[in-house]
Structure formats: C-alpha cells, structure tokens
Amino acid sequence: MNREAAEKRGRGAETLACWYLRLHGWRILARRARVPGGEVDIVARRGRTLAFVEVKARSSEHAAAFSLDDWRLRRVAVAAERLAPRYMRDGDDVRIDALFVVRGRWPRHLTNVWQG
C-alpha cells in the first residue's frame, strides 16, 4: 500500500474511532495532536478520565495488536506527557488507550495500555 492510501485509511479509521468513542460517552478534544517527539491520534475525555488514544487499523486484530509495539507506545507516551498540561484538569485520571479498527468488526477499545 502506498503512503497516500495508508494515510487515507488511517484518517478513516480515526474518524470511525472518534464516532465509536462518542457513542460510548467520550468527548473528543483533539485529533492528530502533534508535539516534538510524537503524535497522539485522539485526545478524549469522559468525566474525570483523560485518554490519549492510539488508533490501529489493520486486516486482523492480531495484526493490529502486533503493530502496537513498545517503540510506538513510547512515542505516544512522550506526546501524551507533553500534551497533558494542555488538556488536564485537577483530579483527572490520565491514561493511554488503544483502539483497534478491523474491517467487518466493531472497534475494540483497550484501556490503559501503557504502564511506563
């Protein structure tokens, strides 16, 4: 798959992920939030929980899980740490989540995937 097609697929998966999160009571604060050292696909809030969400669109759930390696999670963690002051409120629980988008299946939301 070329870069342009991958970019289009990624944006579509992020849009689907945003709708999924909204349907589950989350408010989307930002998409593709970039800072030096990393990027977060979605920044979302539900109550006192602030989540930095990495979206993975793959052909299977196994492939999505495999693509979420320590290197990528570390980049998301760096970006989340730098973005947190922008979105965080006193008393918030902050976490890094993942959302797997696989064609023909409901998105799968994994909570608190980074313990670094």
C-alpha positions in Angstrom: 0.0 0.0 0.0 1.4 3.4 -0.9 1.8 6.2 1.6 -1.2 8.2 0.3 -3.5 5.2 0.6 -2.2 4.4 4.0 -2.8 8.0 5.1 -6.4 7.9 3.8 -7.1 4.6 5.5 -5.6 5.9 8.8 -7.8 9.0 8.7 -10.9 6.9 8.0 -10.0 4.6 10.9 -9.5 7.6 13.2 -12.9 9.0 12.2 -14.6 5.7 12.9 -12.7 5.5 16.3 -14.0 9.0 17.2 -17.6 8.0 16.5 -17.2 4.8 18.5 -15.8 6.8 21.4 -18.6 9.4 21.2 -21.2 6.6 21.2 -19.6 5.4 24.5 -19.8 8.8 26.2 -16.4 10.3 25.3 -15.9 13.9 24.2 -13.2 14.3 21.5 -10.8 17.1 22.4 -8.3 16.7 19.6 -7.3 14.6 16.7 -3.7 14.1 15.5 -2.2 16.2 18.2 1.4 16.6 17.4 4.3 17.7 19.5 8.1 17.3 19.1 8.8 13.6 19.7 5.4 12.2 18.9 1.8 12.3 18.0 -1.5 11.2 19.6 -4.2 10.1 17.3 -7.1 11.1 19.6 -7.3 13.0 22.8 -10.6 12.3 24.6 -12.4 12.9 27.9 -15.1 11.1 29.7 -15.8 12.6 33.2 -12.6 12.8 35.1 -10.7 10.5 32.7 -8.4 12.0 30.1 -7.3 9.4 27.5 -4.7 9.6 24.8 -5.8 7.1 22.2 -3.6 5.3 19.6 -5.7 4.0 16.7 -4.5 1.0 14.7 -6.3 -0.1 11.5 -5.3 -3.5 10.3 -6.6 -6.5 8.5 -7.0 -8.5 11.7 -7.0 -7.9 15.4 -3.8 -9.9 15.7 -2.1 -7.6 13.2 -3.3 -4.5 15.0 -2.0 -5.8 18.3 1.3 -6.7 16.8 1.6 -3.2 15.3 1.3 -1.6 18.7 4.9 -2.2 19.9 6.9 -0.6 22.7 8.5 1.9 20.4 5.2 3.2 19.2 3.7 3.3 22.7 6.8 5.1 23.9 6.3 7.8 21.3 2.6 8.1 22.3 3.6 8.3 25.9 6.1 11.1 25.2 3.5 13.0 23.2 0.9 12.4 25.9 3.2 13.7 28.6 3.8 16.9 26.6 0.2 17.4 25.7 -1.3 16.6 29.2 -0.9 20.1 30.6 -3.0 21.4 27.7 -6.0 19.2 28.4 -5.6 18.0 32.0 -7.7 19.3 34.9 -7.1 18.9 38.6 -8.1 15.4 39.8 -8.1 13.8 36.3 -7.0 10.2 35.8 -4.8 10.2 32.7 -4.2 7.1 30.6 -3.1 5.8 27.2 -5.6 3.7 25.4 -5.6 1.8 22.1 -8.4 1.3 19.7 -8.2 -1.4 17.0 -10.2 -0.9 13.8 -10.6 -4.1 11.8 -12.8 -4.3 8.7 -16.2 -6.0 9.4 -15.9 -5.9 13.2 -16.7 -3.5 15.9 -13.8 -1.4 17.0 -12.0 -2.8 20.1 -11.1 -0.3 22.8 -8.2 -1.3 25.1 -7.8 0.8 28.2 -4.6 1.8 29.9 -2.2 0.0 27.6 1.0 1.9 28.8 2.4 1.3 32.2 5.7 3.1 31.7 
